[in-house]
Amino acid sequence: MRLAVRRALLQFSVRFWLRLAGIRVSAAGLSNIPVDRPSVLVPNHSSYLDSFVLAAVLPPRFVFLAKKELDRSAFLSIFLRRLGTLFAERISAEQGVQDAADAVKAVRAGQGLVVYPEGTFRRAPGLRPFKLGGFLVAAQAGVPLLPVTIRGMRSILRDGQKVPRPGRASISIGAPLVPESADWNAAVTLRARARAEILRGCGEPDLVETEE
């Protein structure tokens, strides 16, 4: 089965499951996603279901950059790799550099990418500090980066909760941010601009000062 067909089937299945679960998702700003070139999307992260709701609304050409630990699970590894998922090492710096280079190569080849810059999430509300990886990928690949704000998912299924509650969630995709160059400073600038926009829209407190 072709990759495009597998992704389309996943999107149909996710939309059907969300409807059965009583989870309604609205999306704004989909027209901001470039159609003629790849881009990197950076959403905030508050629930295990964030990837589900994103998969339900995003064009199927996007894949997720997932933590390497998921690739070590036999079932998940097969499932995610069949969808074209990319993986990044969080422990080994050397492997992390190679994984980032692979992500840049994939984006340059035309692959749209979704990266959670917080890296993980916790039960309590709040926007955590952003890691630089996804912003470096956008800068080095020379593609637009779009901030994505997710609201409502933490109350539907937060960390430590096993069964999702019915509810409403919203996804807002911001205007593309174009990297000024391919260097570290350009990535830092992208991170600051994207985080400021997500912080304004997510309705949660800023955890930078509490975690640094």
Residue, then its C-alpha position, 0 to 999 in steps of 0.5 A: m500500500r502506498l504511503a499516501v494511501r496509508r496516511a489518508l486511511l489514518q486520517f479517516s480513522v482518526r476523524f471517525w474515532l474522535r467523533l465517536a469519542g465526542i471530541r470536536v476539533s476546529a481548525a483555523g489557518l490551514s490556508n497559511i500552510p504553503v502548498d508549493r513547498p515543504s514547511v515545519l510546524v511547531p505546536n504546543h504539547s499538552s496531551y497524548l491526543d495532540s498528534f491525533v487531532l493534528a493528524a485529523v486536520l493537517p494535510p496528509r503530506f506531514v509527518f511527525l518527528a517523534k522521540k527515539e524511544l517510540d522506535r524501540s517499541a516493536f509495534l509502535s515502530i512498525f506502525l509509525r515507520r509505515l507512516g513515514t515518521l522520523f525519529a530523534e534521539r534525546i539522550s545521545a548528543e551525537q545521534g541527535v545531531q545525525d537525526a537532525a541532519d536526516a530531518v533537514k535532508a527529508v524536508r529539503a526533499g519535500q517532506g512536511l514536518v511536525v515537531y513538538p518544541e517542548g519535547t514532552f508535556r506534564r499534567a499541570p497547565g503551562l507552556r514549557p521552554f522550547k528546544l531548538g531542534g525544530f527551528l534549526v531544521a527549518a533554518q538549515a532547510g531554508v523552509p517556512l516555519l509555522p507556529v501551531t496553537i492547540r487549545g482544549m486538549r489538556s482537559i480532554l486527556r491530560d497526563g495520568q488520565k486513561v480515558p478521554r473526556p468528550g469536549r472541544a479543542s481548537i487548532s490555530i495555524g499561524a502565518p509562516l515565519v521565514p528564516e533569515s539565514a541557515d545559522w544558529n541565530a536564525a533558529v533562535t529568532l524563529r523560536a522566540r517569534a513562534r513561542a511568543e505567538i503560541l503563548r499569546g494564544c494557548g491560554e496557559p501560563d509561561l513556564v520558562e521562568t519556573e523551569e530555568 
